[in-house]
């Protein structure tokens, strides 16, 4: 195998950032009594659901800092994602080319994994709704760790166990500035998936390769091949 390609979910494999933001705001209002909250996830200690929940509880409420409180918020968020899927399935669309991207990589000699800042249940709901097959793809989620780079590390470790080998070359594929930063801290390659202002933000953060989607198969394969590199010894 050439190496390992690890994917974010929201905004990367599925166009679900909008519904994600809306469900977060609604869940925080119900469970925490917060009328408004930032949905720029770079404003939080870590851009992952467990960390966002912990930050909100600590900084915006007098509720106890317990796992039970975090899970009340998580369960309310899951309920809203499920409700949105019933009322408006159009909010869960695949990024062009994403339903085929894992097969494309496999056929080209690359392994795949998923590392998302979202909770496991909602990540799977979104991917299923968007028609992105993922059941056989090793994955790590916000349930596993707070820092995104830790989630990426866990995903890589699970991919290594799944394939029975290590990977000398790794690429993280994402759409947020937090994804660029995580890849940089780990010393692995990065490919951005974004357009317009969001693509500009990735480039300003240091991303050298940003594509609009996965529709151009050869362009994507060329991009990951050009940026793939081994992680720092203390990283993945």
C-alpha angles and dihedrals in degrees: 000000000000092000145281129304116198121196136206115216116214110068091358108063096007135030092233103120093104096052089042091056094046094049091048092054092048094046093048090050093052101041103029101027091236114151095198139010138177116262092192093105092199086073091072132078088254127005093235130106098244091048093045090051092049092048093050094048092048099042105030107033144041092227119126117273094238138133088242091061092048090050092050087058092044093051092049089051092049090050091054093048089052091048092050090050090056097044100038117013088173088078088071106066128154119243103248109276096011097111088061101034098095092050090046091054094045091051090050093051101260129126120224138212138169125232114176135169088221127096116267097245096050094041090056092045091053095047092047091048091048092050096243109146108223109148094110096041116101109239146182127197145183088279088069102052144342104234113071092224089057090052090050090049092051091048090052092049091051090049090052091052091045093053097032094233143079126250124232094187123048134174128189116208117202148138104224136077087239088061091054090049093049092051090048093051090050094045094235131129123271134207119185125216109202146102136217119353093357090056090049091053091053091051091047087054090055105270109148097187122048124165128185093230144319097278093106097065098186093047091054094047090048091049096053091044092054097050102034114120141155122272125249112269091249092050133059 
